[in-house]
Amino acid sequence: MVGVASTIAITASMLPMAAGASAPSFVGQVHGSTDEAYVINATPGDTINAINGSHQVVGSGTVDSLGSLVIRNLTPGAGFTFQDTTTNATSTTFTVLAPGAAQPAGLYNQTLHVGLNYVTMRDGVKIAATLRLPPGKTLADGPFPTVMEYSGYATAGPASLIDHLVLGHPASPLEPSSATMVGSLIAPELGFASVSVQMRGSGCSGGAFDLFGYPSDYDGYDMIQTIANQTWAANHKVAMVGISYSGISQLEVAGTHPPALAGITPLSPTDDLFSTGYPGGIYNNGFAAGWIADRIHDAKPALVTFDAGHNTWNPVDSSVAQPWTYAEISAEEAASNNTGSVCKSNQAMHLQSESLSTLVGPGLTRDPALFDRRSPTVWAKTINAPVYLVGALQDEQTGPQWPALIAALSHDGNPSQVFSTMINGDHIDSLGPATISRWLEFLDIYLARKVPTTSGVLNFLAPILESTATGGAKVMPIPAIRFQHQTTVAGAQAAFEANTPRVRVLFDNGGTSLGAGSLQPGYEASFSTWPPAPSTRLIYNLGLNGSLSTSTQGVGTASFQPDPTARPAINMNDASTVWAGRPDWNWTAVPAANGVAFQTAPFANDTTFVGPANLKLLLNSTTPTTDLQVSVTEVRPNEGREVYVTSGFIRSTNRNLLTSTDVPWASTLWPQPDYLHGAADMTSGTTYPVSIPIDTIAHTFRKGTALRIVISAPGGDRPAWTFDHSSWTPGTDTINLVGSFLVVNQITGISAPAITGTQACSLRGEPCRAYAKLGNQA
């Protein structure tokens, strides 16, 4: 259809006009954007072609019911026009922008005021952004060290979160999402000016939503530069803050290299949308699918109608879009005596949201053209701003595979100013007490350009918020701010960089004497590289009778029938309790027929493993494709229990691996599957090597405990990740292992305090269950 429309458009444009006839006028306003172009206020139902500077039709579409159309994936250049094939009218020319194109300095001369602003981006789209100052301050009290939080949640809602979350007042319909509390609540209370920026195509921002597409990334660039240009922004610099969605966006924006960016502090990000959406190449139809569905919901337009009798603006369908948007439209209309609302007009392009079907859904591969531009790891390779990165190793949402960011940041970036912390626990734990004081030190030094100082507000506020978010879990005291004795910023920065490890690992979070699931790690270790070195890469062979040892004597063989329905899909009875000190775990054992296990002898001494791991299987299967999971656990023989550590996943068609030329950190320890091309189907009876990448292990196996791996169908180990098994047929798949090995990274010199059985079963993110041998174990 595109080809036919193109031919008609070109032919029609060549027809001579009748004598005295005038060219039809193009209806609508046209704009070039980054790799795309759009029209607004056009005639609904009209077909429009995009014509490049060489007079070629390079895209086509139909104007939606709100009068808008976005045509994507255009090659940047000048001389573009839109042609309405319904009326044969041609627009004025415009330029499709290239990623990173220089913008006129005047773009960043816009003035922001306290409260909700609408800031114009390089392509004319207006983005909603709410400025908050420290309590009791006005712009005249500036300049202030300034941070920005950026996501597609209800980020720019202009009401106060502290009134609700801390003071206990009823929630306001205009308050931002609690997921954006780092920027909207914590930062202002700690003395920062904070700008909460709403991603395009969501909430009250204009434009069309495209999950981490180029226009959104460069909106971040434009916002950084605009904010830094304000007279009240100290040092004319901005740092980015936030957790989860607001953490991922930081890596993308930092990759665009805004000159005014002082640093980023991503908490609980992911390394790649594919690794969260398709662990091991298997569709995550739990959290990932639900999160995408919510983004689609949020990106729908908030349409309203006017009730003249009651002088109110009412939602056409209040079940779609973000609720705060309707409240803001009503407030803006009331303030203007019903003469117009920017938020309302900004809904015009929301029907043009990028279809996310190419990014999520069963059966997809990792197409670089789609995923690379949206990949935090790809962007991280080029980041040159200072970075303070924190994540949890059992993160139930974005996932525990995020340490790939450390390797990416350190490989081509600036490793001397990359500081990362990993902790066992859940999605929220990156904002815990063990890391938040160093977060503030980082912002004081690299953004505020001052010697860090003690914050009574932090010591008061952080424990309240952390305990509230975790359902009342006990919170350790906030560690003291370091380097206060330094007399200069340069001295404080040098001390921070000398005394803050490039990789900090916090162990046994939740397993201390403070109480079950408390926000307190038991001990820590520091490393200069990722994976950590020096270390010993041990190879454990899967031996006879379920043994796991460094001995090469005896090749283990075992068979099982993977069955993803054999136990609950998630390891909780009530997933809402996952952040609590005592979650409602339901981590069940794999039935004997549906999995196999291999286990070391009890360790003679405390043994610590830190780093990714690799289970290299040699297997044959009775089906062409099979999905596999490996669970790493700590067995505590004296107590008859085992503790969850981590997992790994693979679909057998993803057994082809990239080399270190493709990915510099690819290794036997850290295999990197090629998720694009796919290996051939397996032939029954033929043995194939299949590597299962195992997420980071950061765990000390105490003397007398054992390391165990359980191989089964995917599922049952995570609170929110579930796996699509629609192609699985019961009873058809038998897996035969004929010899395999496990590669792990052992670290020596770690002094771990003793831990009781009760404490071992209190680790955050790591449930316990009764230990039971599987059928292949002696």
N, C-alpha and C positions, 0 to 999 in steps of 0.2 A: 504493500500500500504506500509506503514511503516513496518508492521509486515512481509509481504512477503519479502521486501528488507532485513530486518534483518536476516531472515532465510537463504536467499541466501548468505549473507555476511559471516555468521558464518560457513555455510557448506563449502563455497569456501575456507575459511581460513584453514579448516581442511584437505583439499585434499593434498596428498603428491605431492611434486614436482618431475618431471622426473629427472632421474640421470643426474647430470652435469648441470641441469638448475639452474639459479640464480633467486632469488626473484625479482619481478619487483620493480622498484624504484618509490616511491611516488612522484608525481609532485605537487609542491606547498610548501609554508611555513605555518606551523601550529603554533597557539598560543592559550593559555588559557587566558580567560578574567574573569571578575567577573560574575559568574553564567552562563557563556557561553564560546564558543570557536569559532575560525574562521580560515579559510585558505585563502591565497591569492596566486596569480600566479598559480592557478590550471587550469586544462583543462576544458573549458566551456562545459556544457552539461553532465559532469560526475556526477554520483550519489555517494554521500559520506555518510557513516555512522559514527556516534560518538560512540566509544566503551569505556566504563568506565574501571576502574581498576579491576573490577570483570569479565571482558570480556563479558559484556552485551551491546547490542545495545540500546542506550538511546536517539538517535535522528538521523535524516536523512534529506538530502536535495540535491538539484541539484545545481551545480556550475553555476553562472550566466555568462553572456556574457563578463564580465570584469575579469573573473577568480577568483571570490570570493564567499564565502559562510559563513554565520554565523549560528550556531546552538545554540539556546537559551534554557533557563530554565533547565540547567544542574545542578545536585547536585555536589557541589564542592568536589574536591578530586584529588589525584595524579594518575598517571598511565594511563591517557586517551590516546587514539590514534584515528586518523581518518583512515578509510578504504575506498579506492576508489573501489566500487563494479564493476565499468566498467573495471578496469585493474587488480583488485584483489591485489593492492599494499597497504601497510600499512605504515603509517607515523611513525616518532619517537614519543616518549611519551611526554606528557605535563601535566600540572596541571591546572585544573579549579579552579579559585580563589574564596574564600569565601568573602562576604561583610566584610570589616574591616580587612582583612588579613594583617599582618605586611609585610612591604616591605623592601628590603635591603637598608641601608642608602645611598649607592652609587647612587641609583636612583635619589636622589635629589641634586647631585653634578653638574648637568648641568648648564652651564653659559648662561645667557641671555644678549643680547646686545640691544641697542636702535634700535627700528624699529621692523620688523616682525621676529619672531623666530618660530622654530618648536621644541616642547618639547616632549620628549618621555614619555609615560605613563607606568604604571605597566604591561600592556599587550602588549607593543610594538607599540601601535598606536601613531602617531605623531600629536600633537595638535598645531594649529596656535595661536600665542599670540603676541600682539604688545605692546612693552614697550615705554611709553612716559615719559619724564622728565619735570619738570617745565621749562618754557621758559628761554632760554639762559644758561641752566645748562648742564653739562656733568656728566658722571658717576664719574669722579674724584671729583666732588663737593659734593658727597654723604657723609654719608648715608642720605636717604630721608625716611620720613614716606611713607609707600607704600600701595596702595589699588589695588584690583582686581575686574574687572567687568566680568561677565560670562553669556553668553546667546548664542542662536542659530541664532540671527539676524546677520547682516553683522558687527559683533563685532570687528574682528581683522583687518578690513581694515586699512592700515597703513598711509593713507593720513590725513591731518588736517581738522577737522570740524570747527575750529574757523575761518579759512580763508573764509569758505563759510557762516556760520551762523552769524558771528559777523562782519567780514570785508567785506562781500558782494561779494567775488570773485566767479567765476563760480564753480559749484560743480565738484569735481574730481571723476573719476570712481573708484578710490581706497579709497575713504573716507568711514568711518564706518557709520552705520545707525544713524540717529539723535536720535533714541530711546536709544542709548548707550552714550549719551552726558555726563552723570554723570561721567563715567570713562574716556572717551576719550577727554573730553573738560574741564569740570568744575574742576575735581580733579587736573590735572596738573597745571591749572592756579592758583590754591590755594596753590601750593607748594608741592603737593604729586607726587611721582613717581606712575605711574598707568599702570597696565598690563591688556589689553583688551583680553580676552580669548574666542576663538571660540569653541562652543560646538562640540563634535565629530559628524562626519557625515554631517557637514554643512560647507559651505564656503571652505576654504583651509585646514580645519582639516581633518585628516584621520579618519578611523573607520566608523561605521554605525550608523545612527541616531536612537535614541530610546528616546522619550520624557521623560526626567527625570528618565530614567532607571538607574540601579546600575552602569554600566560602566561610564556614564556621571557624576553621583554623586561622584564617587571615582576619576575621572579625576580632579574634583574640589579639592579634598583632595591633590592629587599629585601636582597640580599646586600651591596650598598654600604653601606646604612644599618646593617646588623647589624655589619659589620666595623668601621665607623667608631665604633661605640658601645663597642668594646673598650678596656679601660684601656691596652693596649699599642700602640694605634694613635695615632701622633703627630698632634697637632692635630685629632684625630678627623676626619681626612680620608682619602680613598682615591683613587688614580689607577688607571686601567686600562691594561694593557700587552698586547702580543701581536701576532702576525703572521697574516695570512690569515684563517682562520675566527675567530681571537681578535681580529683587527683589525676585521672586519665587526661583530661583536657589540658592540664599544665604541660605535659610532655609534648603534646601536639603543638601548642602555642610556642613553647620554648624552641621547638624545632624550626619555627619561622624566623627566629633570631631578631626579636624586637630590640632595638638598641637600648631602650630604657629599662629592660628587664634586669632586675638585680639578682634574682634567684627564684627557684621554685621549691615547693615543699610537698610533693605528692604523697598522700597517705592512701594505702589500700588500693593501688591501681591494678590494672592487668597489663600483661606484656603485649597482648595482641587480642583483637576481638575474636579471632578464630580459636585461640587456645581456650577461651572461656566458653564460646559457643559450641565448640567441637573438640572436647578433650580427646586426644588420640585420634582425632578424625571422626568421632562418634557424636552425633547430634545431642546436645544438652537440652532436652525438652522440658527441663525443670526451670531453674533460675534464669538461664539465658533466654529461653523462649518467653517466659513471663515478663522479664525486664524489657525485651523488645516490644512486646504487646503493649506495655505501659507507655513506652516512648511513642508508639503510633497513636495511642489514645490521647496523650498529652499534646501531640502536634496537630490535632484536629482544630478547626477554627471555632472560636467561642462566638457564636452567632446570637444576636439579640433582636428583640422586637420592642417597639415603644407602645406602652399602654397609656394612651392619652388620659383616660379616666383617672388613673392613679398617678400619672406623671412619673412612671417608672420604666426602666429598661429591663426586660425579662429574658432569660435564656430561651432559645429555641429548643435546645436539648441539653439540659444541665448535666447529663451523664457523660458528656464528652468534653475534652479540653481541660485545662487546669482551673479549679474553682476560683482561685484568686483573680483570674482574668476577668470573670463576670463582675466580681466586686469592684475591680478597678475601673472597668468600663462604666459602671453605674456612678462611681465617684467622680470620674472625669466628666461625664455628661452633666451631672448635677453642678459641678463647678463651672461649667461653660453654659449653663442654662439650656442644655440640650442642643448646643450648636456644633458639637463634635467631640470625638474622643480619639486620641492618637492610638490608644490600645485597640479600639474598635477598628480603625482603618488598617491597623497592622495585621488584622486577621485575613486580609485579602489574598495572601499567597499561601495560606496554610493548607489549602487543598492540594498544593503542588509539592507536598513532602515527597522526598525520594522514597521509592518503594524499597522496603528493606528485605524483600523476598530473596534478593541475591546475596544477602548477608546472613540470613538465618533461615533454617528449614532443613528437613532431612535430605541427605544425599549430596550435599555440596562439597566441593573441594576448595582449597584456599587459592582462589584466583588472585595473583599479585596485583592485577590492574584494579581490583576492588579493595583488597585488604591492605596493601602496602601503604597507600596514602592515609589509611586510617589506623595504622599500627604504631602504638607507642614505642615499640622496640626500634622500628625503622627510623622514626623521628629522633629517638634517643641517641642514635649513632652520631648525630651532628650537633647535639646540644653543647653549647659552650658556656652556659650560665652555671653558677653554683647550684648544687642540688642537695636537698635533704630528703631522703626517701625512706619510708617505713612501710612494712607490710607484715601480715600474719601468715604463718605456714599451714594453717588449716582454714584459710579464708573460705567461708561457705558461699560467698557470692562471686566476686571476681576471680577467686581461685588462688592457689598457692604457687602457680607457675611464674609469678611476677619477678623472681630473682634474675630472670634473663635480662631484665632492665639493667642490672648492675654490670653485667658483662658488656652490654651495648654502650652504656654511658662511659665505662672505663676504657673501651677499646679505641673509639675514635673521638671521644670527647675530652674532658679535662679531669682526669682521675684525681688530681690533687685537691679538687673542690667538689668531689662527689662523696657524700656520707650516707651510708645506708644502714638500716637496722631491721633485723628480722626477729620475730617473736612467735612462739607457739600460741595459737589462739584463733580468734574469730575476726570477722571483718572490722568490728569496731575497735579491736585491741591496738591498732596502730596509733590511736589517739589516747592511749593509756598513760598513766603517770610516769612510767619509766622512760618515756620518750618526749613528753610534751615540754619539759624544761629545756631540753637540747633544741627542740624546735624553736623556742623563744630565743635562745642564745644565737641560733643561726640567723634569725630575722633581725635581731639587734645589731649583729656584726655586719652582715652583708647588705641589709636594706637600710636600717636606721643609721648605720655607720657610727655606732656608739659602743662603749664598753658595756657589756651586759650588766644588768642590775637586778636585784631581788624584786620579785613581784608579789606583793601581798594579795593582789586580786587573783593571780594564778593559783596561789596556794589555797585560796578560799573557793574559787569558782570551779576549778578543774575537778576536784573530788566530787562535788555535787553533780556535775553533768555526767561524769563517768559512772557514778553509782546509779544515777537515774537511768542511763542508757542500758545498764546491765541488770536491771531489775533488783538493785540493792546489793550487788556484790561488794565486798569490802575492798577498799582502795588504800594502797600504801601511801605514805606521805610523799608529796612532790619533792623530788631531789633538788638540792640547792643549786642555784644558778652559779655556774663556774666563771672564773676569770675576772671576778669583780675587782681584784687587786691590781689588774693591769691599768696603766696610766694613759695609754693611747689606744686608739682603735686598731692601729697596725699591730700593736703588741697583743691585743686581745685576739685578733684574727690569726696571728702566728701561733698563739697558744691553743686556740680552738683547733687549728689544722694539725698541730703536733699531738694533741691529746684526744682527738675524736677519730676513731678508727674508720677506715674506708668501708669496712664491713663489721658491724657489731651484731653479735648473736646473743639473744636473751633466752635462757633455758628455763624450763619448769614453771612457766607462768601459770599461776593458779594453784601450784602444788606446795606452797609454803605454809608455815605455821599460822599465817594470817587467817586462813580458813579456805574451805573448798571453793575453787573457782575464783579466788580473789585476784585482783589486778595487781599482781606482784610477781616478778620473776625471781627464781632462786639463785641464779648465778649467771655469769656472762663470759664471753670470749671475744677477742678482737683479731681481725685479719686484715691484710693489706690488699688481697686480691680475691676474685671470685671466679671459679671455685677456690676455696682456701688452700693456701700453701704456706709452709711445707706440710705435706700430708703423705699418707701411704694409701695407695689405691689397692684395696684388697679384692681378690677374686674368690668368691665362694661358689663352689660347685654344687649343683643340685644332685645329690648322691642317692644311694640306695636307701629305701625305707624312709624317705622323707628327710634325709640328713642334709645339712647345709654346712659345708666345711671347706677349708682351703686345701684339703687333700685332693689329689687327682685320682685316687684309687676308687674304682667303682662308678660306673655311669648310671645315674638315676633314670628310671623310666616310670611313667605314671600315666594314667588315663582318666578322663572325666568328661562329663556332659554338661557344658555350661548352660545354665537356665536362669535368665534374668528375672523370672517370676518366682524363683524359689524362696526369696526372702523379701522383706519390705524394700521399696525402692529407695527410701531415705532412712537414716539411722536415728530418727527422732519420732516420738509419739506426737509432739507438738512443736513444730519448727519455730514458733514464736518465742520459745524459751532458750534459743541457741546462745544468746549473749549472757544468760543468767549464770550466777555462780554454780547453781545445781541444775543444769538443763535436764529436760525430760528425755533422756537417751533411750533408744530402742535399737541398739547395735547388735544385730543377731548374727549367729554363726552361719557359715555356708554349709548346707547339707553335704554329707559325705560323698554322695554321688555326683555332686555338682561343682566340685573343686578339689584342688590338691594343695598340700602344704609342705614346706621344707623349713627346717629349724636347726639352728646351731646348737651345739652343746652349751650349757651354762657358762657364761664368761667367768674366767678366773679372776679378773680385775675389772674395775670400771672401764668401759670402752665407749668412746665418743665418736660419732660419725657426724660430719657436717658437709653438706654439699648435695648436688643431684646424684642420682644413682641410675643404674641400667640393669634391667633383667633381660639377658640375651637368651631367648628360647630357641631351641631346635624342636620343631613340632611338625606333625602332619595332622590334617583335619579331614573329616569326611564331607565337609562342605567347602565350597569355593572361597567363602569369606566368613571370618569369625571375628567377634569382638571380645577383647580380653581385658581384665583388670588384675593388677597385683596390689595386695594390701600388705604394708609393712607394719608389723606389730612387735611389741615387747612382751614376751611371755614371762610371768612371775610364778615359777613352779611352786614355791612354798605357799602361795596364796590361791593357786588354782585359777588365776585370772590372766588376761592379756590386755594390753593397752594399745590403742590405735596410735600410729605415728603418721603415716601418709599413704598415698596410693599412686598408681600410674595406670595409664589406659592406652590401648591401641586397637585400631581396626586393621586386620591383616593386610588389606590393600595398601596400607601406609607403611609397609615394611622397608621400602626403599629409603635410604638415608642420604642426607646431604653431607658434603665433605667440609673440612676446615677452610677450603677455598670458598665455598658457598657461605658458610657461617663460621667465623673465626673460632668460636668456642666449641664447635662440634668435636666430640671425642668419644672414646669408648665409655668414659664415665657419663658423658652427657650427649646421648644420641639425638640427632635432629632429623626427624622424619620429613620427607618431601610430601607435603600434603596436597600437591598439585596434580601430578601425573597419575599416581596410583600404580601399584604393582599388578601383575596379572593374577587372575584367579588361581587358587591353589588346586592342585590335582590330588585327589584322594590317594593316599599311600606314598606320596612324595614328601620328603622332609624339607622344611624351609626355615631359614633363620629369621626370627622376628624379635626386634628389640622393643621393649616397653620402657619408655622414658619415665623415671620415677621422680616425682616432685621432691623438693629439697627435704632431706633428713637433717635435723638439727637436734640430736637426742643423745643422752648418755645412758647406755645400757649398764645398769649397776651390776656389780659382782653378784653372781648367782642367777641373773636373768638371762634370757636368750632372745636372739633375733629370729623372727619368723616371717615368712612370706606365704600368703595365701593367694592362689591363682584361681580365678573364677570369671563368670560373666560380670560385666560392669553393673554397678549399683549397690546400694546398701551401706556405703561407707560415708556418705556426705549428707548434711542436713537439708540441702536445697538443690543439689545437682541430681538430676535423673537423666536417663539415657533412652533414646529412641530404639526400640527393638522390634519395630513393626515388620521388619524383613525376616525376623527369626521364626523358625518353625520348630515347635517342640519335638524333642526326641530325634532330631536329624543330625546333630552336630556332636561328634566325638573327637576330643582333642587327645592326641598321644604325644607325650614329651619323651624324647629319646636322648637327652643330654643337653644341659643348659648351665648358665652361670650368672651370678649376681656380682656387679661391680659397685663398690661403695668407697667412700672417701673417709679414711680414719684419721683423726686428729689426736695427737698425744699432748701431754702437758696440761690437760684440762683437769682442774680440781673441782669435782662436783660434791656438794654436801649430801649426806645420807638422806634417803627419802623413804618414808614408810609406805605400806600398801595403801593406806587411806589417802596419803598425799598423791601417790601415783595415779589414783583414780579421780583426782581432782584437777588434773591439768586442763587448762582451757583449750577447747577444740579437740580433745583427745579422750574419747569415751573408753570405758572398760567393759569387758564382758567375761563370762565364765569361759575358761579354757577347755577346749575339746579337741582331741586329735581327729584328723581327717583320715579317710580310709587308706591312703598310701603311706601313713606314718606307722612305724613299728610300735 
